[in-house]
């Protein structure tokens, strides 16, 4: 007997996302919370918070950095597979190129005919990720959202270091020389975009559009710098940060 609901839990290094879909694949419940220091505790808190009418007749798939921290899940599925399926459903496309900028890693996924044909993930350095943006925002004494807002008012400024530690030193040097914070913020966001573009060089991008998922999809200036780096439009949507959880929920229905 098939389950009435599919529950997808995407436990990332920074945030945990949960999506519940009905048998038609429609999202009926979702949740976003910080992962915190213990992904095990976070997963258990999510399980407790699921509406009781769902838990009694649902299957659950876990994905993400902390997917093994949800022992109650019926199955674990890789991030690449879940993000691809979720992005395809979100954007209604079978051919697309997904850029997912997460807290600790950045994934690029090429979908053709609804299947993953190629993918690449960044190396162990956090440059080009949400963590990089967070570190630089702390250096400038603002939030990541505040950094992106400042960047939109800044002038082109180059931050050349590829390593987060060296880039932070470079930012400190720019501050010492009196460079406006807006210009430094511009350079930080552009550095993320350039790192992603370099990473994309490892792939043969498909004919479909570029789509941004992950926590930075809420920041318009990130989208603008990615479009400038790739020289083509980049699509996104407010709910795109739930792509992994949505994909997991859709797999749970199966």
N, C-alpha and C positions, 0 to 999 in steps of 0.2 A: 504494500500500500504506500503510495507516495505521500510525502509530507505536505502539509498545507502551506508551510512557510520555509524559506531558506534564510539562514542567518550567516552573515559573513563578518568575520572579525579580523581586522588588519591592525596588528600590533606593531607599530613602528618604534623607532628609537626615541622619538619625541612625543608623538601623539598616537592614541589608539582610536581607530574608527570602526564603527559597527553599522551595518545596514541589514535590514530585514525586508525581504520581498515576499509577495504572495505568489500563487501559482502562475499568475500572468506575468511575473517579473516586475511588477510595480512596487516601488519603494513605499513601505507603509510605516517604517520607523527607522530612525538613525540616531547615532550618538557620536560625539567627539569629546575626548578628554585627554589630559596629559598622561603619558605612559608612566611617569614618575620613576622612582628608583627600582621598583619591582614590577616587572611585567606579569609575574604570576598573580600578585595581588590585584593588579589592574584587570586582568582577565576574569578573575573571580568576581570582582565588583561589577563588571559588565554582565556576567551571567546572572547575578542577583537582581540587576536592574532591568533585565528583559521583562516586558509585560507578561504576566502569567498566562494569558490566552495564547501567547506565542510559544512559550517553552514546552508546553505539553504536546505540541504537534509540529515540531520543526526539526530539521537537520541543520547542523552547523559545520562550516568550514573555516579554518583559521589560516591566516597567511601573514606575511611580514616578518620583520626582524625577530619578534618574540612569539612566533606561531606555536612553538613547542610548549609555551607557557599556558596553553589552554587545553588541559587534558580532557575536558568535557567535549571538545570538538569531535565530530565524527570522522574528520579527515583534515589533513594539512596539505595545502597546495602552495607551490612556489609563488613568490611575488611577481615574477615575470608573467606567468600564466594568468594570474588573477588581474593584474593591472591591464593586461591586453584585453581580456574579456570585458572588464568593466569599462574601459575606454571605448571599446567598440559599441557597447550598449549605450553609453552616455551620448556619444556623438552620432550614433546611428549609421556607422560606416564599417565596411569590411576591409577597406584598404586605408591605412593611416599610419603615421609615424608618431609614436608617443614619446614625449619628454616628461619624465617624472622626477621632479626635484624633491627629494626627501630630506630628512634631518641629517642622516649620515651618509647617504649615497644618492647618486643620480643614475637613473636607468633610461636607456634609449631602446625602444622596441619598435621593430618594423612589422606591421601586419599586412598580409596579402591574402585575399580571399578568406578573411576571418581567422587565419592561423599565423602564429609567430614564425617569421622567416629568418629574422636575425635579431640579436640584441647585444647590448654592451652595457657594462656597469663601470663606474669610476673606480680608480684604484683606492688604496687605503687612505690617501690624503683626503681631507674633508673640503678642500677647495672646490668650488662649484656646487656646494650643497647648502641646505638651509642652515646647517651648523656654522658654516663659513660666514653667512650673512649675520647670524646671531653674535658671533665673536666680534665682527666689525662694528655692529650696532652698539655692543657694550663698550667698545673703545671710544665710540663717538657719543656715549651717554644717551642713547635713544633706544627705542624698541625697533625690531626689524621693520614693522610697519612704518614707524617714524623715519627710519633710514630711507625707505623707498619713496616716501613722500618728499623728503628733502632732496633726494636724487633727481626727482622730476623738475626741480627748480635749479639744478646745478648745471655747470658747464663741463664739457668733455675733459676728463682727467684720467691719465693712465696709471693703473696699478699693475706692474709687470710681474711681480712674484707669483709663482704658481702654488707655493706652499702656504698654508694658513699662517704659520708662525712668522715666516718672512714677510708675508703680506701685512700682517699686523704691525711689524716693525716699520714697514714702508708707510703705513697709515700714520703711525706715531710721528715719523719724520715729516710727513706732509702737514700734520697739525703744528709741529714745531716751526715750520716755515711760514705759518700763517695762512695756509690754503683754506679757503672757506669750506665749512663742513658740507655744504650742499655739493660742492665739486668733488670732495672726497667720497661722498655717498654715491655720486654718479659713477665714479671709478670703481667702487665696490660692486655695484649692480652689474656694470658692464663686464667686470672681471668674471662674474658668475656666468654671464651669457657667453663670453669668449671661451671659457673652460668647457661649457656644454657643447659649443660648436666644434671645438677640437676633438672632444670625445666622439662626436657624430662622425668624424672622419674615419673612424674604425669600421663604419658600416656603409652599406649601399642603401641609402634611403629609397623607399618605395615611391610610387607615383601619387599616393594619397597625401592629404594635407598633414601639416604638423599640428599636434595637439598637446597642450601643456596640462599635466595633472600634478598633484602634490600640493603641499602647503603654500607654495608661492603663487598659486593660481589666483589668489585674491589681490595681488599687487600689480596694478596696471603697468607700472614702469618696468617691472621685470619682463612682462610680455613685450613691451616696446623694444627693449634692448635685445631680446631674443630674436625678434623680427629683423632688427638691424643686422645682427650677427649672421643669421641664416639668409638674409636677403629675400624673404618671402613671408607671407602672413602666418601667424600662429593662432590657433583657436584655443579657447578655454571656456570654462563655465564655473560658476560659484561652487557647484557640487562636485567638481572634478577632483577635489582632494579626497573624495570617497571612492575613487575608481577601484582601488584594490579591494576594499570591503564589498563593493557592489559585485565585482567579479567573483569573489568568494561566495557571496550569497546566491548568485546564479548557479554556480557549481553545486552548491548545497541542494538546490532543487533537483538535481540529477541523481 
